[in-house]
Amino acid sequence: MRIRYAALLLAILTTHAEAGPLLEPGIYRLSSEAPQVETAAPPAAGEIQQDLLATAIPDAAKVRYAFVSRDPGAAVNKLVFVTDAAYRYDINSANRLCPAYAFPDWNERSEAQPFCRTNIGSADSEAALAWTERGFTLRWADQKTLIRTEQVPASRKPTPDEIGACAVGGVCAPDAYGRSVHHYQVTHYRDGFALQAPRPYIDVFAATVDTPVYRSAGDGMASGTLAAGRYAGVLSRGAEWIAIEEVAADGAATPGWIRRDDLAAGDVRIPQQATTDHLRFVLVVAPADDDQAVLQAIDILDATTGLRRQILRDIDAEPLSAGPDVVQLVDANFDGWPDLSVPGYAGGAGPNATRNLYLFDPAAQAFVFEPTLSSLPQLAIDPATRTLISASRGGCCSHATQTYRYVDGQLQQVASWEESLSPDGEHLQTTEGTLRNGTMKYRTRTRTLPADWR
């Protein structure tokens, strides 16, 4: 640990980002200048305090650079310190710096997402970050250590009143009875980083196993390896390849590509009963706890050759019971082409489940994710009326439906119905909506329930 002595520690460098913007993505360099720290409270009576400024980065980490990603959709920064390959994170030792953090409000560390939290707990072992758009400071809790206690002798004799006050109330005049002065050393752990090179990192790839890296997408032979436990900035993520940059200890960035099929070790492939004349579908899952599985992908194969025609990844879904009937074929937009429906989320209130809908694009010969339909709970497709009906429940006493229709290829709401019970249980309110001349018109009726219904 390198110590910096400071006569005065003034001002505050920055505020933490819960009240400000996220960090700009890119490569950050450790500043050679000692960061300022917030003004400390005056020492208590009988105390003398010496302030020291120490580095927050453990010596063993040998960090000079860090890199940051920013996910605009999730409003999350991920921060990786480029540590020495021999560095080992141990929260109970001097090596308490986690190699990677996520913030703000992150508390979801797992094997697949090995990002530590910050600015949440109050433990001394937990790092805290303060940041602006183009710089950040790492700090640990200040450490206050008693150095020595100085006994200052009395300079005069006590008066009779002072003798009584000291004997009865314990209030003893220092200049009449002497006093103790406690000398403390307060160590402030701080390191500052400034943006050196903006880079459009949208995420951070964390290698859980040794991962082949290719010079370009489509290469048949890997040119290197991202070692297990190391990280890379993600530039883009497709269904087949991930574009990355590896940041070295000297801040140099090396581009590369990761083939997503190389990450599928341990995944289970389950052929689906749903088929078309030309396509077959394979469910790809990772086993999880309680006989559940995590949906990894839907592999779409040519029915004749068995070769891949398309693969759907990054599907937002809860763990599911994997079987041959997970993928369903529907015609969600009534164009005569089969679309895909796969599970989404349960929805919290029980029946408010969603499904992920992928509409077939005949021009591109590919399935395309449809976010609006995928967000509608309890979606029912009615081919007879060419409508889609979404139903939802808000607790025991509130229910609703929305009806949609495709008009000139665009999804449009054409009707709605909502019914809710008043808090006192005496009235039932019903609101109906109808599309008229391109605008939804609503009518609300309230009726008093019979006494025996309450």
N, C-alpha and C positions, 0 to 999 in steps of 0.2 A: 504494500500500500504506500503510495506516494503522498506525503503530507505537504500542504501549502499553508504557511502561517499568514494570517491576515490581521492587520491592526484593527480594521473596522470592516464589518460585513454589512453592507447596506443594500436597501431596495429589494425588489423582487424582479427576477428575470422575466417571468411570464406567468400567465395563469393557465390552469389546466383546461383541456379542450372541451369539457362539458359546457363551457360558456363561450366557446369560440370555434373556429374552423378546424377541420382535420389537417393533418400534415400533408404537404404536397408529396406525391410519390417520387422516389428517386434514390440516389446514393448520397449518404451523409458522411461528413468527415468529423472526427473528434477535434474539437477546438483546442488550441494550445493555450488559450487564455482561460484563467480561472473564472468560472461563472460566479455571478453574484448570488447571494442568498437573501431570503427575507430578513428584515430587521428583527433581531431577537428581542424578547422582553427584557427589561432591566433586571439585573440580578436581585434576588431577594435580600432583605436586610441581613447583614452578617455574612454575605457571600461576595467573593471576587471571582470573576469569570474570565478565562482566557479562551478566545475563539481560534480554532484551527480549521482550515479548509483542506479536506482530503479528497482524493479521487474516488469516484464511486465504482469505476470499472476494476474488477479484480486483476491483479498483476498477471495471474496465470492465463487470463483470457486473451491477453495481447491484442486488444481491440483497437483499431484505428478507424475503422469504417463500419457503417451500418447501412441497411437499405430498408425502404418503406414502401408498402403497397397501399392503395386506397380503393375500396370497393364503393362506388357511388351509390349503388342500390341499397347496400346494407349499412352505409355510413360507418364503415369500420376501417381503421388503420391496422396493418400488421407490420411490426417492426422486428427486424432480425439484426443482431449484432454479429459481425463477421469474426467469430472467435477462432483461436488457434485450434488445430485439429486434435490436439491432446487435451484440450480443456474439457473438464467434466463438471457439469452443474450439480451442486449439492447445497440445498437450502440451509443446511445446518453447519455449513463451513464458511470459510472466507470466499468460496466460489459460489456465492448465492445469486449471482447474476444469471437469470434464465436466458438462454440464447435467443428466444423469440417471445414477443409479447403481442397481444391484441387489445385494442381499446377504441373508444370508451365503452364502459359497461360490459366488458367481456368477462364471462365466467363459465366457459364451456370447454375447458381443456380436456382432451382425450388423446388416445394413441394416434388417431387419424388427424386430430387438430391440436398439435402439441404447443399451443400458444398459452403462455402464462397470463394471468390477470394482473392488473395494476390499478392503483387509485381506488381500491375497494376496501380492503381490510386495513387494520391498524397495526399489524404485527411488524416488528422490527425487520423481519426477514423478507418483507414484501416491498418491492421497488415501487417508487412513485415517479410519475412523469409529469412534466409541465411543458407545454408546447405552444408554438405559434404555427403559421403556415409553412415556414421555412427553417425551423430550428426547434430543438427540444433539449431539455435538461433531464438527466437521470439523477435521482437522489435516493438515499436511504434515511431512515429516522436518525435524527441527531443523537449522538452518544455523549452523555454527561458523566464525567469521571471525577471523583474526589481525589485531588492530588495531595493535599496536606491540610492540617488544621492549625492555625496560628492563634496562640493565646496572647491577648493584649492585656497587660496588667492595669490595675486601677490607677488613676492619676490623682485621686483625692479620697478622703474618708467619707463615708455615707452620712447623711443627716439623719436625725431621729425618725423623721417621716419616711425616708427612704428605707431605713432598717425595717420599719413596720410593713411597708408595701412589699418589700422583698420576702419577709418572713410569712406574711399572710397570703398575699396574692401572687407571689412568685414573679413580681415585676421588679427587677433589680436594675438600677441605673448602671449602664455599662461603664461610665467613667468613674463610678464609685466602687464597683465590684469586679471590674475587668470584663472582658468579653472574648468570645471565640469567633474567629474569622475563618470561614471555610473557603479554600481555594479550589475551584473547579476548572477542568478543561472540557470544553464543549467542542466536539468534532462534528463538522458539517460535511457530509459526503455528497459531492456534486461533480458531474461531468456534463459538458455542453457539446452538442453536435449541430453543425450547420449544413444546409443543403449544398452539395457540391455539383451534382449533375441530375437535373430532373429526368426521370424515366417513367414511361406510362405503365407502371406495374399495377395490374388490377387485382392481384392476389399473390400469395406466397405458396410455392409448392414445397411441402415437407416430405423428404424421402424417408419412409419407414423401413425400406430395404434398399440395397444397392440397386440403383436404377440406371439402365442404359440411356445414354444421351446421343442424339444423332445430329449431324451437321445441318441437315435440312429435312423437311417433311417428305416422307416417301422413301428415304434412304433405307436400304436393306441391311446395312451393317452399322452398328454403333461406333462412334468415334471416341467415346469416353464413358465415364460413370459418375453419377452423383451419389456419393457414399451415403449409406444409411445414417440418419441423424443430421444431415446437412440440408440446406435450404437454397431455393432459387426464386428469383422474381418472375412472376407470370406476366407475359405480354399479351397473350391471347389464348383462348381455350376453345378448341373445336371438338367435334365428336370423335375424331381419330387421333389428333395430335395436340400437344400443348407447347406453345412457343415460350421459351424461358431465357433468362440470363443468369449465369452464375457470377457472383461478385467475389473477387479474390481478396486476400488480406491487404493488398495494396490499393484496393478500390477499383481495379480493372474489371470490366464486365465482359463476359464471353457468351455470345448467343448460342443457343442450341434448341433441340426439339426432343420431347419425350413422347414416345408412342403409347397411347393409352391402353392398348392390348397388353403391353408389358406389365401393367399394374394389376392385371386380372388374376394373378396367382391366388388360388384358393377360392375363387368364385365358382358358383355352381350354375350350370346351364340346363334349363328345363324347356324342352320343346312344348309349344302351345297347341291346343286343339284348334284354335282359330287359324284358318288358312284362306288364301284366295287361289284362283287358278294359277297365278304366277309367283306367289310369295308364301314363304313360311316364316314363322315368328318364334324366336327363342328368348325366354326370360333369363336374364343374367342377374344372380343375387349373391350377396355375401351373407353367410350364416351369422345369426345373432343369437341373443339369449331367448329362452322360453319358446323354442321351436319357431321363432320368428326369423325373418330374413330381411336384409336391407336391399332395396331395389337398386341395382347398379346400371342396368341398361336393358334395352330391347334390341336384339340383333335381328335384322330383317334380311332374309336370305332368298336367293333366286330358287324357285321351286324345282327347276330343272338341273342347274349346275351345282347348287348348294353354296355358291359364292355369295359373299356379302353384297347387298344392294345399298344398305343404309344401316346405321346404328344410332339409336337414340340414347343419350346419356344425360347426366345431371337432372334426373327426374325428381322433383320435389314430392316425396311420399313418405308416409310413416312406415315403420317395419310391418311386414305383412306375412301371411301364411302362403308360402310359395307352393304353387301347384300348376297343373297344365291349363287351368282356366282363368288365369290372371288377366291376360290380354283378351279384350273383346273387340269384335268388329261391329261398327255402327255406321249409319249415314247421318252424321250430325248436321250437315248443311244441305241435305236433300238434293245433292247434285248427281246422284247415281254412283258415286265412287265410294268404296269402303274406307272409313276412317277408323283410327285406333282410339280405344278408351282403356286407360290403365288406372289403378288406384291412386288416390292423392292423400288427403287428410280427413280425419274423423270429424273435425270441426268443433270439438269442445262441448257442444250442447247435445251430444248424442247423435241425433240423426242428420246433423248438418254436414254430412260427408261430401267431399268433392272428388272428382276424377280428373285425370289429366287427359285432355283431348288433343289428338294430332289429326289434322285434316289433310287428306291426300290432295296434292297439287298435281294434276295430270300433266301440266306443261313441264314441270321439273321432275316428274316421276319420283316424288319424295313426299314424306309425311312432314307436316309443318305444325309446330306447337301453336295452339289457339288459346291465348291467355285468358280471354274473357269467359269463354265456356268453361275453362278449367277452374275458374274461381266461383262458379255458381254451385251452391249446395243442392244435393238431391236432384240432380238434373235428370229429367225424363224426356225422351225423344218420342214424339207422336207422329209417325209417318202419315197417318190418315188426314190429320189437319195441318201437317207440315209446320208444327210448332214445337218449341222447346219450353218445358215448364220447370222452373226451379222453385223448390219449397224449402222453408227454413222454420226453425223454432227458436224463440227467445225465452227459454224457461218453460214453466208449466202452463202459463196463461197467455202466451202470445205466439201466434202462428201467421205465416205469410206465404204467398206464392207470387211469382213473376212469370209472365208469359212472353216469349220472344218468337220472332219470325225473321227469316232472311228475306230482305227486300232489295232487289237488284244486287244481290251478292253481299249485302251488308246486314249484320245482325242488328235488329231493332226491337225494343220493348214495345209490346202492343197492349198489354193488360197487366193489372196487379190486383191483389186482394190481401188485406191484412186485418186480423181480428185479435183484440186484446181485452183482457178483463181488468176492470178498474182495481186499484189497490184495496178498496173496501169490499170487493167481491159483489157489488150490487149492480154494476152496469157493464154491458158488453158493447164495445165500440168496434165498428166495422168500417173500413175504408176501402173503396174500390176505385181502381184507375182504369181508364180506357183511352186508347190513342185516337184522337180526333184531329183531322187536318194537320197531321204531323206533330201534334203536341199532346202530351199526356194530361188528361183532365181527371180530377179526383172528386169523389163524393163520400162524405162520412156520415154514418148513422149511429146513434147511441140509443140503446134500449135498456130498460130496467128489467132485471131478471126476476122471475117469480121467487117468492120467499123460500119455497122448498128446493130451489136450485142452489141456494147460497150455502 
